[in-house]
């Protein structure tokens, strides 16, 4: 873990390495150097003992060389000077094996200023390992004490930090750093004995820029509630009804929607929204924004994977499709400009495209208030196989689920072993309210309760 006060030196060092590589460009070459250093800690506790502990660090460089529409790429998991020289030579050699691509080129500066954000927390960088373990133990203790039916499957602490620098012959020169952490707990709720014995699962978590932002009691309560309220669940009768997506389920749903708004998928004809810019694709209540400049988002960032400034992009406004997300490559193919949405898994890969911090503009009411207005509905607490059950090209949606029936404005009997089915197009248009219970999760999409009319529940 980087010690407080040393990160500026590391950033300067990484940027200097990237600059030196780019300075070696020959005539007719475009070169990009991406240099990164990072680390992570994972702690898993079971019955008060550390069951799993990992503390790992890595550093390396990835270099892209583009000549005449052909791209060569190579990387190394070290910042040794000789290794970097070899990586540059390999990238140049690999150019000859590349296929000519008329859109192949590096990103260019676009004048969008970087939004300054508090993405680095010195308290987290200096947080003692013993205290990290104690947090996982405390979360386990809190959770197991909520209900006698609850067993804790595991309690976890995780954090990560990253520092990177990018330089290109097109004039991009950018470096940055960020860190974050979260805790999570998985639960089992038991009831009955013998042939009548039943077990249900649950989970809870809390995220932050530092452990001081954790709400352990809330995470413990959510994990216990999610498991215990499904005890006694039965298979429901098939019918059409109104569903309320739990915030975590909504975040998963938005993750699926984000794949249809991906500029790379659009230019390849793999999105149901291809050629629908400017059309009404969702309820007027839906405004969907990808905003990595919001520091509350767990995946907030100041720059994208190509070194362009992160920015607030309104993808759907009042139900109207306004834009897709692009990196520089997909933007050239679509005859538009990058939206600052290049994503990169690290120095060992080239940039892809994706949403960085997706959310709906929240409403004002709590989940309880939303439910109070529903006579016949379903609170969806879990979805299984969401990505395999959704076709982003046709929009067909069918996935297993579990939850609680809603009758006359109140949550009632738990149900499971059923599917909910519709299409993404229909579900977006049938959204009747967005909850105000915005929850930033350890993923690229935020959660909040979401009310959708006329969804098929297929059970008994």
C-alpha positions as CSV (number, residue, x, y, z in Angstrom):
1,X,0.0,0.0,0.0
2,X,1.3,3.4,-0.9
3,X,2.3,5.4,2.1
4,X,0.8,8.9,2.7
5,X,2.8,11.6,1.0
6,X,4.6,9.3,-1.5
7,X,1.9,9.1,-4.2
8,X,3.0,12.3,-5.9
9,X,6.5,10.9,-6.4
10,X,5.0,7.7,-7.9
11,X,2.8,9.7,-10.2
12,X,5.8,11.7,-11.4
13,X,7.8,8.5,-11.9
14,X,5.1,6.8,-13.9
15,X,4.5,9.8,-16.1
16,X,8.2,10.2,-16.7
17,X,8.3,6.5,-17.9
18,X,5.4,7.0,-20.2
19,X,6.9,10.2,-21.6
20,X,10.3,8.5,-22.3
21,X,8.6,5.8,-24.3
22,X,6.6,8.2,-26.4
23,X,9.7,10.3,-27.1
24,X,11.2,7.4,-29.0
25,X,8.5,7.5,-31.7
26,X,9.8,7.3,-35.2
27,X,8.4,9.1,-38.2
28,X,4.9,7.8,-39.1
29,X,4.5,6.0,-35.8
30,X,1.7,6.7,-33.2
31,X,2.7,5.4,-29.8
32,X,0.7,5.1,-26.6
33,X,2.4,4.2,-23.3
34,X,0.1,3.2,-20.4
35,X,2.0,2.7,-17.0
36,X,0.2,1.5,-13.9
37,X,0.9,0.5,-10.3
38,X,-1.7,-0.8,-7.9
39,X,-2.6,-3.2,-5.1
40,X,-5.4,-4.8,-3.3
41,X,-6.2,-6.4,0.1
42,X,-8.8,-9.1,0.6
43,X,-9.8,-10.5,4.0
44,X,-12.4,-13.2,4.6
45,X,-13.4,-14.1,8.2
46,X,-15.4,-17.2,9.3
47,X,-16.4,-17.8,13.0
48,X,-14.0,-15.2,14.2
49,X,-11.0,-16.5,12.4
50,X,-9.2,-15.3,9.2
51,X,-10.0,-17.9,6.6
52,X,-8.5,-16.1,3.6
53,X,-6.0,-13.2,3.4
54,X,-4.5,-11.7,0.2
55,X,-2.3,-8.6,-0.1
56,X,-1.0,-8.1,-3.6
57,X,0.7,-5.4,-5.6
58,X,1.6,-5.2,-9.3
59,X,3.1,-2.7,-11.8
60,X,3.7,-2.7,-15.4
61,X,3.4,-1.0,-18.8
62,X,1.4,-1.6,-22.0
63,X,2.5,0.0,-25.3
64,X,0.5,0.4,-28.5
65,X,2.2,1.3,-31.8
66,X,0.1,2.2,-34.8
67,X,1.6,2.5,-38.3
68,X,-0.4,2.7,-41.5
69,X,-3.6,1.4,-39.9
70,X,-2.0,-1.6,-38.3
71,X,-1.7,-1.9,-34.5
72,X,0.9,-3.7,-32.5
73,X,0.6,-4.1,-28.7
74,X,2.9,-5.6,-26.0
75,X,3.2,-5.4,-22.3
76,X,5.3,-6.4,-19.3
77,X,4.6,-6.8,-15.6
78,X,7.7,-4.8,-14.6
79,X,9.0,-1.3,-15.0
80,X,12.6,-2.3,-15.4
81,X,14.2,-0.1,-18.1
82,X,15.5,-3.1,-20.2
83,X,12.0,-4.7,-20.1
84,X,10.4,-1.5,-21.2
85,X,12.8,-1.3,-24.2
86,X,11.8,-4.9,-25.0
87,X,8.1,-4.1,-24.8
88,X,8.5,-1.2,-27.2
89,X,10.4,-3.4,-29.6
90,X,7.8,-6.2,-29.4
91,X,5.0,-3.8,-30.0
92,X,6.8,-2.5,-33.1
93,X,7.3,-6.1,-34.3
94,X,3.7,-6.9,-33.8
95,X,2.5,-4.2,-36.1
96,X,3.4,-6.3,-39.1
97,X,0.9,-9.0,-37.9
98,X,-1.9,-6.5,-37.5
99,X,-4.8,-6.2,-40.0
100,X,-5.2,-2.8,-41.7
101,X,-8.0,-0.9,-40.0
102,X,-9.1,2.4,-41.4
103,X,-10.3,3.6,-37.9
104,X,-7.1,2.6,-36.0
105,X,-5.6,5.6,-34.3
106,X,-4.9,6.9,-30.8
107,X,-7.2,9.3,-28.9
108,X,-6.4,13.0,-29.3
109,X,-6.9,15.8,-26.7
110,X,-10.4,17.2,-26.9
111,X,-10.2,20.2,-24.6
112,X,-12.6,18.8,-21.9
113,X,-11.2,19.8,-18.5
114,X,-10.5,17.2,-15.8
115,X,-13.0,17.5,-12.9
116,X,-11.0,17.5,-9.6
117,X,-12.3,14.9,-7.2
118,X,-11.4,13.5,-3.8
119,X,-10.5,10.1,-5.3
120,X,-7.6,9.4,-3.0
121,X,-7.9,8.9,0.8
122,X,-4.7,9.0,2.9
123,X,-6.5,7.4,5.8
124,X,-7.2,4.3,3.7
125,X,-3.7,4.3,2.3
126,X,-2.3,4.1,5.9
127,X,-5.0,1.9,7.4
128,X,-3.4,-0.9,9.5
129,X,-3.9,-4.5,8.3
130,X,-5.0,-5.6,11.8
131,X,-7.8,-3.0,11.7
132,X,-9.0,-4.3,8.4
133,X,-9.3,-7.8,9.8
134,X,-11.1,-6.4,12.9
135,X,-13.7,-4.7,10.6
136,X,-14.5,-8.1,9.0
137,X,-14.7,-9.7,12.4
138,X,-17.0,-6.9,13.8
139,X,-19.3,-7.2,10.8
140,X,-19.6,-11.0,11.4
141,X,-20.4,-10.4,15.0
142,X,-23.0,-7.8,14.3
143,X,-24.7,-10.0,11.7
144,X,-24.8,-13.2,13.7
145,X,-26.4,-11.3,16.7
146,X,-29.4,-10.0,14.8
147,X,-31.5,-13.1,14.6
148,X,-31.1,-16.6,16.1
149,X,-31.9,-18.1,12.7
150,X,-28.9,-16.4,11.0
151,X,-25.6,-18.1,10.3
152,X,-22.8,-16.0,8.7
153,X,-21.3,-17.8,5.7
154,X,-18.4,-15.3,5.4
155,X,-17.6,-11.7,6.3
156,X,-15.2,-9.8,4.1
157,X,-13.1,-6.6,3.8
158,X,-11.6,-5.5,0.5
159,X,-9.7,-2.5,-0.7
160,X,-7.8,-1.5,-3.8
161,X,-5.6,1.4,-5.0
162,X,-4.3,2.3,-8.4
163,X,-2.0,4.9,-9.9
164,X,-1.5,5.3,-13.6
165,X,0.0,7.5,-16.3
166,X,-0.6,7.7,-20.0
167,X,1.3,9.5,-22.8
168,X,0.7,9.5,-26.5
169,X,2.3,11.0,-29.6
170,X,-1.1,12.7,-30.2
171,X,-0.5,15.0,-27.2
172,X,-2.2,13.2,-24.3
173,X,-0.3,13.3,-21.0
174,X,-2.2,12.4,-17.9
175,X,-1.7,10.7,-14.6
176,X,-3.9,10.0,-11.6
177,X,-4.6,7.9,-8.5
178,X,-7.5,6.5,-6.6
179,X,-8.4,4.1,-3.9
180,X,-11.5,2.7,-2.2
181,X,-12.8,-0.1,0.0
182,X,-15.9,-2.1,1.0
183,X,-17.1,-4.7,3.4
184,X,-19.6,-7.5,2.6
185,X,-21.2,-10.3,4.5
186,X,-23.1,-13.4,3.3
187,X,-25.7,-15.0,5.4
188,X,-27.7,-18.3,5.7
189,X,-31.1,-18.3,7.5
190,X,-32.3,-21.7,8.8
191,X,-35.7,-22.8,9.8
192,X,-37.4,-26.1,10.5
193,X,-35.9,-29.6,11.0
194,X,-35.6,-32.8,9.1
195,X,-37.6,-32.9,5.9
196,X,-39.0,-29.5,6.7
197,X,-35.6,-27.9,7.1
198,X,-35.1,-24.8,4.9
199,X,-32.2,-22.5,4.2
200,X,-32.2,-19.1,2.5
201,X,-29.3,-16.8,1.6
202,X,-28.7,-13.1,1.9
203,X,-26.0,-10.5,1.7
204,X,-25.2,-7.0,2.7
205,X,-22.3,-4.5,2.1
206,X,-21.1,-1.0,2.7
207,X,-18.7,1.0,0.5
208,X,-16.5,4.1,1.1
209,X,-13.3,6.0,0.2
210,X,-12.2,5.1,3.8
211,X,-13.3,2.6,6.5
212,X,-14.7,5.6,8.4
213,X,-17.5,5.8,5.8
214,X,-18.7,2.2,6.5
215,X,-22.1,1.6,8.0
216,X,-21.6,-1.9,9.5
217,X,-24.9,-2.1,11.3
218,X,-26.8,-1.4,8.1
219,X,-24.8,-4.0,6.1
220,X,-25.5,-6.6,8.9
221,X,-29.2,-5.8,9.0
222,X,-29.6,-6.0,5.3
223,X,-27.8,-9.4,5.1
224,X,-30.0,-10.8,7.9
225,X,-33.3,-9.3,6.4
226,X,-32.6,-10.6,2.9
227,X,-32.2,-14.1,4.1
228,X,-34.9,-14.4,6.8
229,X,-37.7,-12.7,4.8
230,X,-37.4,-15.5,2.2
231,X,-38.0,-18.3,4.7
232,X,-41.1,-20.2,3.8
233,X,-41.1,-19.1,0.2
234,X,-43.3,-21.0,-2.2
235,X,-43.8,-21.1,-6.0
236,X,-46.4,-18.5,-7.0
237,X,-49.1,-18.7,-9.5
238,X,-48.4,-17.3,-12.9
239,X,-49.8,-13.8,-13.7
240,X,-49.0,-10.3,-14.9
241,X,-48.3,-7.7,-12.2
242,X,-46.3,-4.7,-11.1
243,X,-42.8,-5.4,-9.9
244,X,-40.6,-3.3,-7.6
245,X,-36.9,-4.0,-8.1
246,X,-34.8,-3.9,-5.0
247,X,-31.9,-1.4,-5.4
248,X,-29.3,-4.1,-5.9
249,X,-31.5,-5.7,-8.6
250,X,-31.9,-2.3,-10.2
251,X,-28.1,-1.9,-10.3
252,X,-27.9,-5.3,-12.1
253,X,-30.7,-4.3,-14.5
254,X,-28.9,-1.0,-15.3
255,X,-25.7,-3.1,-16.0
256,X,-27.6,-5.0,-18.7
257,X,-29.0,-1.7,-20.1
258,X,-25.5,-0.3,-20.2
259,X,-24.4,-3.0,-22.6
260,X,-27.1,-1.8,-25.1
261,X,-25.8,1.8,-24.9
262,X,-22.2,0.7,-25.6
263,X,-20.9,2.4,-28.8
264,X,-18.8,-0.6,-29.7
265,X,-21.9,-2.8,-29.6
266,X,-23.8,-0.3,-31.6
267,X,-21.4,0.0,-34.5
268,X,-21.2,-3.8,-34.7
269,X,-25.0,-4.0,-34.9
270,X,-25.3,-5.8,-31.5
271,X,-27.5,-3.3,-29.7
272,X,-31.3,-3.1,-29.7
273,X,-31.0,0.7,-29.7
274,X,-29.0,0.9,-32.9
275,X,-30.4,3.7,-35.1
276,X,-32.8,4.9,-32.4
277,X,-31.0,8.1,-31.3
278,X,-33.6,10.8,-30.6
279,X,-36.4,8.4,-30.1
280,X,-38.5,7.7,-27.0
281,X,-37.1,4.5,-25.6
282,X,-38.2,4.7,-22.0
283,X,-40.8,6.2,-19.7
284,X,-40.6,10.1,-19.5
285,X,-39.7,9.4,-15.8
286,X,-36.3,7.9,-16.9
287,X,-33.2,10.0,-17.1
288,X,-30.1,7.8,-17.2
289,X,-26.7,9.4,-16.7
290,X,-23.2,8.1,-16.7
291,X,-21.2,10.4,-14.4
292,X,-17.8,9.3,-13.2
293,X,-17.2,12.9,-12.0
294,X,-19.6,12.2,-9.1
295,X,-17.3,11.3,-6.2
296,X,-20.1,9.4,-4.4
297,X,-19.9,6.7,-7.1
298,X,-17.6,3.8,-6.1
299,X,-16.2,3.8,-9.6
300,X,-15.7,7.5,-9.9
301,X,-12.6,8.6,-11.9
302,X,-11.1,11.7,-13.3
303,X,-9.8,10.2,-16.6
304,X,-10.8,7.3,-18.8
305,X,-8.6,4.5,-20.1
306,X,-7.2,6.6,-22.9
307,X,-6.3,9.7,-20.7
308,X,-9.3,11.8,-21.7
309,X,-11.2,13.6,-18.9
310,X,-14.1,11.7,-17.4
311,X,-17.4,13.6,-17.9
312,X,-21.1,13.6,-17.2
313,X,-22.9,12.0,-20.1
314,X,-26.7,12.1,-20.3
315,X,-27.6,8.9,-22.2
316,X,-31.4,8.9,-21.8
317,X,-33.2,12.2,-21.0
318,X,-36.9,12.1,-20.0
319,X,-37.1,8.8,-21.8
320,X,-35.4,10.0,-25.1
321,X,-32.2,8.3,-26.2
322,X,-29.6,11.1,-26.5
323,X,-26.3,9.3,-26.9
324,X,-24.2,6.2,-26.6
325,X,-20.9,5.9,-24.8
326,X,-17.7,5.8,-26.9
327,X,-14.0,5.5,-26.7
328,X,-12.0,7.2,-29.5
329,X,-12.1,4.1,-31.7
330,X,-15.8,3.4,-31.6
331,X,-16.4,7.1,-32.0
332,X,-14.5,7.2,-35.2
333,X,-16.5,4.3,-36.6
334,X,-19.7,6.0,-35.6
335,X,-18.6,9.4,-37.1
336,X,-18.8,11.1,-33.7
337,X,-16.5,12.0,-30.8
338,X,-15.3,10.1,-27.7
339,X,-17.5,10.5,-24.6
340,X,-14.6,9.7,-22.4
341,X,-15.7,6.1,-21.8
342,X,-12.6,4.1,-22.6
343,X,-12.3,1.4,-20.0
344,X,-9.1,-0.6,-19.3
345,X,-8.6,-3.6,-17.2
346,X,-4.9,-2.7,-16.6
347,X,-1.6,-2.4,-18.4
348,X,-2.0,-5.8,-20.0
349,X,-4.9,-4.8,-22.3
350,X,-6.0,-2.2,-24.8
351,X,-9.0,0.1,-24.2
352,X,-12.5,-1.1,-24.5
353,X,-15.8,0.8,-24.1
354,X,-18.2,1.0,-21.2
355,X,-20.2,3.0,-18.8
356,X,-18.1,4.2,-15.8
357,X,-20.7,5.2,-13.2
358,X,-24.3,4.7,-14.4
359,X,-27.4,5.9,-12.5
360,X,-30.9,6.9,-12.9
361,X,-31.9,10.3,-11.6
362,X,-33.6,9.3,-8.4
363,X,-37.2,10.2,-7.4
364,X,-38.2,11.3,-3.9
365,X,-40.0,8.4,-2.3
366,X,-38.8,5.5,-0.2
367,X,-39.4,1.8,-1.1
368,X,-42.1,1.6,1.6
369,X,-43.9,4.5,0.1
370,X,-43.7,3.0,-3.4
371,X,-45.1,-0.3,-2.2
372,X,-47.9,1.4,-0.4
373,X,-49.5,2.4,-3.7
374,X,-49.4,-1.1,-5.2
375,X,-52.5,-3.4,-4.9
376,X,-51.1,-6.5,-6.6
377,X,-47.3,-6.7,-7.1
378,X,-44.0,-8.3,-6.4
379,X,-40.9,-7.0,-4.7
380,X,-38.0,-8.6,-6.6
381,X,-35.1,-9.3,-4.1
382,X,-33.0,-11.6,-6.2
383,X,-32.4,-12.4,-9.9
384,X,-30.5,-15.4,-11.1
385,X,-28.7,-15.7,-14.4
386,X,-29.5,-12.1,-15.4
387,X,-26.9,-11.8,-18.1
388,X,-27.6,-15.2,-19.6
389,X,-31.3,-14.6,-19.6
390,X,-31.2,-11.3,-21.5
391,X,-30.6,-10.8,-25.2
392,X,-29.1,-7.3,-25.7
393,X,-29.9,-7.5,-29.5
394,X,-33.5,-8.5,-29.4
395,X,-34.2,-7.3,-25.9
396,X,-35.8,-10.5,-24.7
397,X,-35.8,-10.7,-20.9
398,X,-36.4,-13.9,-18.9
399,X,-34.7,-14.6,-15.6
400,X,-35.2,-16.6,-12.4
401,X,-36.1,-14.6,-9.4
402,X,-37.1,-14.6,-5.7
403,X,-39.0,-12.0,-3.7
404,X,-42.0,-11.0,-1.8
405,X,-45.6,-10.6,-3.0
406,X,-47.2,-7.2,-2.5
407,X,-50.9,-7.2,-1.6
408,X,-53.0,-4.0,-0.9
409,X,-49.9,-1.9,-0.4
410,X,-48.1,-4.3,2.0
411,X,-45.3,-6.8,1.6
412,X,-46.6,-10.3,2.1
413,X,-45.6,-13.9,1.4
414,X,-42.2,-14.8,0.1
415,X,-42.0,-16.6,-3.3
416,X,-39.3,-18.3,-5.3
417,X,-38.7,-20.7,-8.2
418,X,-40.3,-18.5,-10.8
419,X,-39.3,-16.4,-13.7
420,X,-40.1,-12.8,-14.6
421,X,-40.3,-12.1,-18.3
422,X,-40.7,-9.1,-20.7
423,X,-38.5,-7.3,-23.0
424,X,-36.0,-4.5,-22.2
425,X,-37.8,-2.2,-24.5
426,X,-41.1,-2.8,-22.7
427,X,-39.7,-2.7,-19.2
428,X,-38.1,0.7,-19.9
429,X,-41.3,2.1,-21.2
430,X,-43.3,0.6,-18.4
431,X,-41.3,2.2,-15.6
432,X,-43.9,4.2,-13.5
433,X,-41.7,5.4,-10.7
434,X,-38.0,5.7,-9.7
435,X,-37.3,5.5,-6.0
436,X,-35.4,8.1,-4.0
437,X,-33.3,5.4,-2.2
438,X,-30.2,5.9,-4.2
439,X,-27.4,3.5,-3.1
440,X,-23.9,3.5,-4.5
441,X,-22.6,-0.1,-4.7
442,X,-19.2,-1.7,-5.4
443,X,-20.0,-1.8,-9.1
444,X,-20.4,0.5,-12.1
445,X,-24.1,1.0,-11.6
446,X,-26.0,2.6,-8.7
447,X,-29.1,1.1,-7.2
448,X,-32.5,2.4,-6.2
449,X,-36.0,1.0,-6.1
450,X,-37.7,0.8,-9.5
451,X,-41.4,0.3,-10.2
452,X,-42.3,-1.4,-13.5
453,X,-45.8,-2.2,-14.6
454,X,-47.1,-5.3,-16.6
455,X,-44.4,-7.8,-16.1
456,X,-45.1,-11.6,-16.4
457,X,-44.4,-13.7,-13.4
458,X,-44.3,-17.4,-14.5
459,X,-44.6,-19.8,-11.6
460,X,-46.9,-22.7,-10.9
